[in-house]
């Protein structure tokens, strides 16, 4: 199916709009079109009344539809799986999704075949990437495969082209009034992932009440509840936040 046809179906057709994802991605050209804001629910997952929320849970549930069908023929070449395509635009697409706080992990395992694997509890408490084959209340088994996360998304203490992130400084480091450029970079990341509970950006390099409220919002977004979601930060959520090194 041509990209323009599917774009029109989700964007203009009544039936298509009722089942549209947030994004349609063409891995052969890198084209992407967005049908809903990232922080608004989309409609492509089955979501029964009274059950686990699938189209809307936490702060964001970003749904990406890849324009691919097994054994499709494009430009005279046949492609068995999504990872066999050029995956053009994947790095940019990944970076945009990650900017909303989605962890760089597959909590139910990275899809390698058209086999369903569903766990309602993991879906409810873990941030990360899930295939349609892993969404509760659904019976689809796509996408079959998915490209690896870009190398730059992985924390590294080495040198070279891999982006480096600030190591967890320990929970005792996060004392009120501490002044550090790390605090300012944490502030910026919390704003970027949609957990902005700050009243202003003044003195953003000093730990204050806005940092506490914003980081606790981030910990709740990561699936933590009760005392586990309260200040100070923990290593798991700190690593997932990916605060850049200076």
C-alpha atoms as one frame of an Amber mdcrd trajectory, in Angstrom:
protein
   0.000   0.000   0.000   1.494   3.376  -0.957   2.355   5.753   1.883   0.023
   8.439   0.534  -2.923   6.040   0.579  -2.417   5.028   4.214  -1.801   8.635
   5.226  -5.087   9.613   3.619  -6.892   6.660   5.215  -5.823   7.582   8.759
  -6.144  11.318   8.189  -9.308  11.686   6.087 -11.321   8.466   6.118 -13.925
   8.174   8.901 -13.081   4.533   9.597  -9.373   5.241   9.423  -9.520   8.156
  11.846 -11.248   5.894  14.371  -8.227   3.551  14.387  -5.344   5.960  13.744
  -1.973   5.787  15.566   0.045   8.802  16.648   2.586   8.314  13.870   2.808
   6.644  10.484   6.414   5.864   9.531   7.645   4.811   6.108  10.931   2.910
   6.664  11.710   3.000   2.948  11.746   6.811   2.622  11.897   8.095   6.192
   8.601   9.973   5.840   6.594  10.419   9.052   3.154  11.930   9.586   1.593
  12.653  12.991  -2.175  12.326  13.568  -2.418  13.106  17.321  -0.355  15.075
  19.865   2.035  12.808  21.783   0.317  13.546  25.110  -3.145  12.763  23.719
  -4.420   9.221  23.291  -4.591   7.649  19.859  -7.016   4.946  18.805  -5.296
   1.966  17.216  -5.275  -0.465  20.183  -8.235  -2.507  21.342  -9.265  -1.179
  24.759 -12.188  -2.946  26.426 -14.324  -1.313  29.136 -13.155  -1.888  32.684
  -9.860  -3.523  31.746  -6.265  -2.398  31.443  -5.893   0.966  29.758  -4.098
   0.497  26.465  -4.587   3.647  24.398  -3.982   5.859  27.408  -1.798   5.007
  30.422   0.683   7.179  32.298   1.708  10.418  30.593   2.152   9.069  27.068
   1.372   5.918  25.092   2.867   6.800  21.712   1.693   4.445  18.972   3.813
   4.068  15.828   2.542   2.358  12.684   5.346   1.219  10.377   4.378   1.029
   6.707   5.418  -2.569   6.146   3.923  -5.920   5.241   5.876  -9.224   5.252
   7.276 -10.091   1.844   6.322  -6.697   0.427   8.015  -5.727  -2.824   9.484
  -2.234  -3.101  11.673  -1.012  -5.956  11.956  -4.531  -7.358  13.227  -6.000
  -4.075  11.299  -8.227  -1.648  11.555  -7.633   2.108  10.778 -10.461   4.520
  10.786  -8.425   7.744  10.816  -4.824   8.912  14.480  -4.972   9.953  15.381
  -5.905   6.365  14.170  -2.517   5.118  16.455   0.556   5.003  14.736   1.785
   8.225  15.264   5.341   7.021  14.364   7.979   9.587  14.508   5.518  12.479
  17.166   7.426  14.454  15.114  10.635  14.320  11.883   8.820  15.152  13.503
   7.075  18.107  14.964  10.341  19.436  11.561  12.037  19.313   9.863   9.194
  21.207  12.697   9.114  23.776  12.304  12.865  24.357   8.871  12.068  25.841
  10.436   9.894  28.531   9.955   6.478  26.952  12.683   4.159  28.251  15.075
   2.534  25.776  14.074  -1.016  26.595  11.687  -3.807  25.598  10.084  -4.874
  28.927   8.547  -7.992  27.312  11.477  -8.661  25.015  12.279  -7.294  21.572
   9.938  -8.804  18.941  11.647 -11.375  16.731   8.628 -13.162  15.227   4.879
 -12.914  14.768   4.163 -14.440  18.166   2.065 -12.839  20.881   3.520 -12.342
  24.369   1.360 -10.350  26.779   1.692  -9.515  30.458  -0.792  -6.987  31.822
   1.300  -6.239  34.932   4.473  -5.429  32.985   2.475  -3.261  30.581   1.039
  -1.353  33.539   4.237  -0.709  35.523   7.102  -0.560  33.013   8.137   2.187
  30.609   9.594   1.141  27.275   8.769  -0.155  23.820   6.088  -2.784  23.209
   4.942  -4.496  20.031   1.262  -4.731  19.136   1.877  -8.403  19.866   2.524
  -7.449  23.506  -0.403  -5.098  24.196  -3.022  -6.494  26.624  -6.563  -7.047
  25.323  -5.222  -7.210  21.750  -4.719 -10.244  19.526  -2.498  -8.864  16.754
   1.005 -10.276  16.373   2.703  -7.453  14.478   5.306  -5.985  14.005   7.284
  -9.253  13.860  10.614  -7.417  14.206  11.796  -3.907  15.000  15.141  -2.127
  14.473  17.704  -1.867  17.272  17.912   1.315  19.297  20.531   3.721  17.908
  23.954   3.282  19.496  23.855   6.899  20.717  20.919   6.046  22.990  22.992
   3.737  25.173  24.781   5.185  28.223  28.550   5.122  27.867  31.564   6.237
  29.855  33.875   5.873  26.893  34.936   8.346  24.230  34.050   8.719  20.600
  30.666   9.182  18.947  28.508   7.569  21.640  26.586  10.123  23.681  27.541
  10.104  27.348  25.110  10.448  30.250  25.612  11.580  33.825  26.204   8.596
  36.157  23.903   8.294  39.149  25.555  10.353  41.935  23.870   8.433  44.770
  20.683   9.281  46.615  22.569  11.161  49.374  23.765  13.668  46.745  20.259
  15.049  46.224  20.094  17.487  49.141  17.989  20.640  49.108  20.009  23.707
  48.158  22.793  21.803  46.365  24.119  23.865  43.464  25.527  22.046  40.444
  25.322  22.124  36.623  24.041  18.552  36.919  20.913  19.934  38.602  20.345
  22.310  35.683  20.690  19.493  33.146  18.289  17.357  35.216  15.843  20.280
  35.195  16.003  20.475  31.396  15.469  16.730  30.964  12.462  16.683  33.304
  10.898  19.482  31.274  11.693  17.666  28.000   9.985  14.429  29.091   6.780
  16.183  30.122   7.313  16.196  33.917   7.560  19.959  34.360   6.276  20.852
  37.815   8.507  23.923  38.103   7.054  27.347  38.892  10.006  29.061  37.182
  13.411  28.361  35.651  15.230  30.766  37.965  18.230  29.219  39.745  17.627
  25.957  37.942  21.087  24.734  38.988  19.963  24.639  42.640  17.866  21.768
  44.001  14.500  23.058  45.181  10.868  22.086  45.602  10.280  22.186  41.844
  12.934  19.506  41.344  11.292  17.313  43.972   7.813  17.629  42.428   9.077
  17.175  38.859  11.262  14.162  39.658   8.482  12.474  41.613   6.258  12.951
  38.543   8.979  11.244  36.481   9.196   8.326  38.946   5.424   7.863  38.751
   5.661   7.939  34.957   8.171   5.091  35.206   5.596   3.001  37.057   6.676
   3.568  40.672   4.027   4.234  43.306   3.820   5.114  46.997   7.100   5.622
  48.846   9.021   4.167  45.875   7.983   7.196  43.809   9.067   9.824  46.335
  12.244  11.921  46.429  15.194  11.316  46.290  15.884   9.898  42.813  16.783
   6.231  42.428  19.359   4.793  40.037  16.791   3.048  37.808  14.813   6.192
  37.043  17.966   8.329  36.872  19.481   6.100  34.198  16.191   6.141  32.276
  16.094   9.960  32.385  19.433  10.108  30.505  20.807  13.372  31.886  23.666
  14.458  29.546  27.174  14.827  30.903  28.598  18.321  30.827
